[in-house]
């Protein structure tokens, strides 16, 4: 099974221009990448969509907004 980098999820968020809650982001990830997709980052691997969202939140990749959170290009590492 192919693993999808967390950067792809952050880029998806940027492209959509939407605000998310944890639940709505997981739903959007499932729609875009599939319910059984696995994810990795520069420092973690084999995560579900829910685990990835928790991981990204813990690392400050989301920006709080009125009704949830969004992200910004500056939150995506470029290495």
Order of alpha helices (4+ residues) and beta strands (2+ residues): beta-alpha-alpha-beta-alpha-beta-beta
